[in-house]
Amino acid sequence: MSPGKGYSRDSRYITTRITADGRDGYRVEPGRYRLVVSRACPWASRAVIVRRLLGLEQALPMAVAGPVHDERSWTFDLDPGGRDPVLGIERLREAYLARDPDYDRGITVPAVVDVPSGKVVTNDFPRITLDMSLEWAPHHRPGAPDLYPPGLRPHIDAVNEVVYRDVNNAVYEAGFAGTQEAYADAYGRLFARLDWLSARLERSRYLVGDTLTEADVRLFTTLVRFDAVYHGHFKCNRHKLTEMPVLWAYARDLFQTPGFGDTVDFDHIKRHYYLVHTDINPTGVVPAGPDTSAWLAPHGRAVLGGRPFGDGTAPGPVAPGEAVPTGHTPLS
């Protein structure tokens, strides 16, 4: 947050891709790479959800960083000894500097690290999930849904563009606004887009077509954090999510769908935002609420039809060692 200024996200990502043909120097190989995430981060949570829906747990192992970091980046303080057991590092920053000793951009999650070299391959979060659907397709589980079907891609891309600008990123523009004008602009765009989404979802169970797609994943990770952090912490307070009937029912529908809610850690989410953003919350007090049990209330969205997984099936149980801790989710 910079007083007198609006918020601008640093989008200078490492755009190297891991592809089936290895054209950027990194070929898809099961077990070669490690997906580094934090359950606190909405951008990383996209990757966690898509990986689970597609059944890539064995092909693309995952490291979970703790929810609180400092200027030296995300840490592996959840692991014994404070080191990732595969990469052997304490901080994600080490993998970025292994790639480029002069790296001067954001140390962000999600990041995909090449295990043999210890170097970050990419942190280009919009591309990471699309490549999970496209480039990693031979390693999907039987019955994996098609989250980016060819016939719907232009529609998915169009929805994703406005949702990113006016929802996913607008909550940050409001929360980190350094002027009243910048805040008012972000706040206005956010709630105008949420009204537009409500009207769209009043008639359709999902954002594009009659099945889950990449677009639903991208919207969900903002909605699931809305009341816990964005409404109060980021001053996005025209309404709570629970006060927007269509979006609240839609979000509960997704939360109760295997692959979505079972990846959400409300404790990590709250601790990250309220402890890391000391300029917004200098006391470091983490709120006790809201009550998350309402996420399990009936949503009534099935009457709109739709087939969540299309011709596929729901993912099976959460992989061993990847369950959200008891007490961090209403599902437990």
C-alpha positions in Angstrom: 0.0 0.0 0.0 1.4 3.4 -1.0 -0.3 6.5 0.3 -1.4 8.8 -2.6 -1.2 6.0 -5.1 -3.4 3.3 -6.6 -2.4 -0.4 -6.4 -0.7 -1.9 -9.3 0.1 -5.7 -9.4 3.6 -6.6 -10.5 2.8 -9.0 -13.4 6.3 -9.7 -14.6 6.0 -13.4 -14.2 8.4 -16.1 -15.3 6.6 -17.3 -18.4 8.6 -20.5 -19.2 6.1 -23.3 -19.9 6.2 -27.0 -19.1 4.9 -28.7 -22.3 4.4 -32.1 -23.8 7.0 -31.3 -26.5 9.4 -29.5 -24.1 9.7 -26.5 -26.5 10.8 -24.2 -23.7 13.3 -26.7 -22.4 11.0 -28.3 -19.8 9.1 -31.4 -20.9 6.1 -32.8 -19.0 7.5 -35.7 -16.9 5.6 -37.2 -14.0 7.5 -36.7 -10.7 10.1 -34.3 -12.1 8.5 -31.1 -10.9 7.1 -29.8 -7.6 4.1 -27.4 -7.4 4.7 -25.0 -4.5 1.6 -23.4 -3.1 0.1 -21.7 -0.1 -3.5 -22.5 0.8 -3.8 -18.8 1.9 -3.2 -17.5 -1.6 -6.1 -17.3 -4.1 -3.8 -17.6 -7.1 -2.2 -20.7 -5.7 -5.5 -22.1 -4.7 -6.6 -22.2 -8.3 -3.7 -24.6 -9.0 -4.5 -26.8 -6.0 -8.1 -27.2 -7.1 -7.3 -27.9 -10.8 -4.6 -30.4 -9.8 -7.1 -32.2 -7.6 -10.0 -32.2 -10.1 -7.7 -33.5 -12.8 -6.1 -36.1 -10.6 -2.5 -34.9 -11.0 -1.4 -35.6 -7.4 1.1 -38.3 -8.3 2.3 -36.7 -11.6 2.8 -33.3 -10.0 3.6 -33.5 -6.3 2.8 -30.5 -4.1 4.6 -28.5 -1.4 2.6 -26.4 0.9 4.2 -23.3 2.3 3.0 -21.7 5.6 0.5 -18.9 5.5 2.8 -16.2 7.0 5.8 -14.8 5.3 8.1 -11.8 5.5 10.0 -9.8 2.8 12.2 -12.8 2.3 9.3 -14.9 0.9 7.3 -17.9 1.7 8.7 -20.4 4.1 8.3 -24.2 4.6 7.6 -23.9 8.3 4.9 -26.5 8.1 7.5 -29.2 7.3 9.7 -30.9 9.9 12.8 -28.8 10.4 11.3 -26.0 8.4 12.6 -27.4 5.1 10.7 -28.8 2.2 11.5 -32.5 2.3 12.1 -32.8 -1.4 13.7 -29.5 -2.4 15.6 -29.2 0.9 15.1 -25.4 1.1 13.7 -23.2 3.9 12.3 -20.5 1.7 10.9 -20.4 -1.8 13.2 -17.5 -2.6 16.1 -20.0 -2.8 14.5 -21.7 -5.8 14.0 -18.4 -7.6 17.6 -17.4 -7.0 18.7 -20.7 -8.3 17.0 -19.8 -11.5 18.3 -16.3 -11.6 20.8 -15.0 -8.9 19.7 -11.4 -9.9 16.0 -12.1 -9.7 14.3 -8.9 -8.5 10.6 -9.6 -8.9 7.9 -11.0 -6.7 8.6 -14.4 -5.0 5.1 -15.6 -5.7 3.0 -18.8 -5.4 2.0 -20.9 -7.2 5.5 -21.7 -8.6 6.6 -24.9 -10.3 10.1 -26.0 -9.4 12.3 -28.4 -11.4 13.4 -30.8 -8.7 16.7 -32.0 -10.3 18.0 -28.5 -10.7 16.1 -26.8 -7.8 15.2 -24.0 -10.1 11.8 -22.3 -10.5 10.4 -23.0 -14.0 7.4 -20.8 -13.9 5.2 -18.7 -11.6 2.8 -17.6 -14.4 -0.3 -18.6 -12.5 -3.0 -18.1 -15.3 -0.9 -20.4 -17.6 -0.1 -23.0 -15.0 -3.7 -24.2 -14.6 -4.4 -24.1 -18.3 -1.3 -26.2 -19.0 -2.5 -28.6 -16.3 -5.6 -29.1 -18.5 -3.8 -29.2 -21.8 -0.1 -30.2 -21.6 -0.6 -32.7 -18.7 -3.6 -34.4 -20.3 -2.0 -37.8 -20.7 -1.6 -38.0 -16.9 -5.1 -37.0 -15.9 -7.1 -39.5 -13.8 -9.7 -41.6 -15.6 -12.9 -39.5 -15.5 -11.2 -36.1 -15.2 -13.4 -33.2 -16.3 -12.6 -31.1 -19.3 -12.1 -27.7 -17.6 -11.1 -25.9 -20.8 -13.1 -27.5 -23.6 -12.1 -26.3 -27.1 -15.6 -25.1 -28.1 -16.0 -23.0 -25.0 -12.5 -21.5 -24.8 -13.4 -18.0 -26.3 -16.3 -17.7 -23.8 -14.2 -18.9 -20.9 -11.4 -16.5 -21.8 -13.8 -13.6 -22.0 -15.3 -14.3 -18.6 -11.9 -14.8 -17.1 -10.7 -11.5 -18.4 -13.5 -9.4 -16.8 -13.5 -11.5 -13.6 -9.8 -11.0 -13.1 -10.0 -7.3 -13.7 -13.1 -6.5 -11.7 -13.2 -9.2 -9.1 -10.0 -11.2 -8.5 -7.7 -8.2 -8.7 -10.2 -5.5 -7.8 -10.4 -6.6 -4.2 -6.7 -6.0 -3.9 -7.0 -2.6 -5.6 -9.6 -1.7 -3.1 -7.7 -3.1 -0.1 -4.3 -1.5 -1.0 -5.7 1.8 -2.4 -3.6 4.7 -1.4 -6.2 7.3 -2.3 -10.0 7.6 -1.9 -10.4 7.9 -5.6 -8.5 4.7 -6.3 -10.5 2.9 -3.7 -13.8 4.2 -5.0 -12.9 3.1 -8.5 -12.0 -0.5 -7.5 -15.0 -0.7 -5.1 -17.4 0.4 -7.9 -16.0 -2.0 -10.5 -16.1 -4.9 -8.0 -19.7 -4.7 -7.0 -20.9 -3.8 -10.5 -19.2 -7.0 -11.7 -20.6 -9.1 -8.8 -24.1 -7.8 -9.7 -23.4 -8.8 -13.3 -22.3 -12.3 -12.2 -25.4 -12.6 -10.0 -27.6 -12.0 -13.0 -25.7 -14.5 -15.1 -25.7 -17.2 -12.4 -29.4 -16.7 -11.6 -30.1 -18.6 -14.8 -27.1 -20.9 -15.1 -25.6 -23.2 -12.5 -22.1 -22.6 -13.9 -20.4 -19.6 -15.5 -19.8 -21.1 -19.0 -21.8 -24.0 -20.3 -23.5 -26.7 -18.1 -20.3 -28.1 -16.5 -17.5 -26.8 -14.3 -14.8 -25.0 -16.2 -11.6 -23.0 -15.5 -13.9 -19.9 -15.1 -15.6 -21.3 -12.0 -12.3 -22.2 -10.4 -11.0 -18.6 -10.9 -14.1 -17.0 -9.4 -14.5 -19.4 -6.5 -11.1 -18.6 -5.0 -12.1 -15.0 -4.5 -15.6 -15.7 -3.3 -14.5 -18.2 -0.7 -12.2 -15.5 0.9 -14.8 -12.7 0.6 -16.4 -12.6 4.0 -13.3 -13.9 5.9 -10.9 -11.2 4.6 -12.1 -9.0 1.7 -15.3 -7.6 3.2 -13.6 -6.2 6.3 -9.8 -6.3 5.8 -10.0 -4.9 2.2 -13.1 -2.6 2.9 -15.1 -4.4 0.2 -18.2 -3.9 2.3 -21.2 -3.0 0.3 -22.5 -6.5 1.0 -21.1 -9.7 2.5 -21.1 -12.7 0.2 -23.8 -14.2 2.5 -25.9 -11.1 1.7 -25.8 -11.8 -2.1 -28.2 -14.7 -2.5 -27.3 -16.0 -5.9 -23.5 -15.8 -5.5 -23.7 -17.2 -2.0 -25.7 -20.2 -3.2 -23.3 -20.6 -6.2 -20.2 -20.5 -3.9 -21.7 -23.1 -1.5 -22.5 -25.3 -4.5 -18.9 -25.2 -5.5 -17.6 -25.5 -1.9 -19.6 -28.7 -1.5 -18.3 -30.2 -4.8 -15.3 -32.5 -4.3 -12.1 -30.7 -5.3 -13.2 -27.3 -4.2 -14.1 -27.0 -0.5 -11.8 -29.8 0.6 -8.8 -27.7 -0.5 -9.8 -24.6 1.5 -8.0 -23.7 4.7 -9.8 -20.8 6.4 -7.2 -20.6 9.2 -4.4 -20.1 6.7 -6.4 -17.6 4.8 -7.1 -15.4 7.8 -3.7 -15.7 9.3 -2.0 -14.7 6.0 -4.0 -11.5 5.3 -4.3 -10.3 8.9 -0.7 -11.0 9.9 1.2 -10.2 6.7 -0.5 -7.0 5.8 0.8 -5.0 8.8 0.1 -1.7 7.1 -3.6 -2.5 7.0 -3.8 -4.4 10.3 -0.9 -3.1 12.5 -2.2 -4.9 15.6 -1.9 -8.3 14.1 -5.2 -9.3 15.6 -6.8 -12.2 13.6 -10.6 -12.2 13.8 -12.3 -15.2 15.3 -15.2 -15.2 12.7 -17.0 -15.6 10.5 -18.7 -18.9 11.3 -17.8 -21.2 8.4 -20.4 -23.9 9.1 -22.9 -22.1 6.8 -20.8 -23.3 3.9 -22.4 -26.7 4.3 -26.0 -25.4 4.2 -28.1 -26.7 1.3 -27.6 -24.5 -1.8 -30.6 -25.5 -4.0 -28.6 -25.0 -7.2 -29.2 -28.5 -8.6 -32.6 -27.3 -9.9 -30.8 -25.3 -12.6 -29.5 -28.6 -14.1 -25.9 -28.9 -15.2 -23.4 -31.8 -14.8 -20.5 -30.7 -12.6 -18.0 -33.1 -14.2 -19.6 -33.4 -17.6 -19.0 -37.0 -18.9 -16.4 -37.5 -16.2 -16.6 -38.3 -12.5 -15.8 -36.6 -9.2 -12.3 -36.9 -7.8 -11.8 -39.5 -5.1 -10.7 -38.9 -1.5 -8.0 -36.3 -0.8 -4.6 -37.7 -1.2 -2.7 -38.9 1.9 -1.0 -36.0 3.6 -2.9 -33.3 1.7 -6.0 -33.0 3.8 -6.8 -29.6 5.3 -6.2 -29.8 9.1 -9.2 -30.5 11.3 -10.5 -27.2 12.6 -9.4 -25.2 9.6 -12.5 -26.2 7.6 -16.2 -27.0 8.3 -15.8 -30.2 6.3 -14.0 -31.8 9.2 
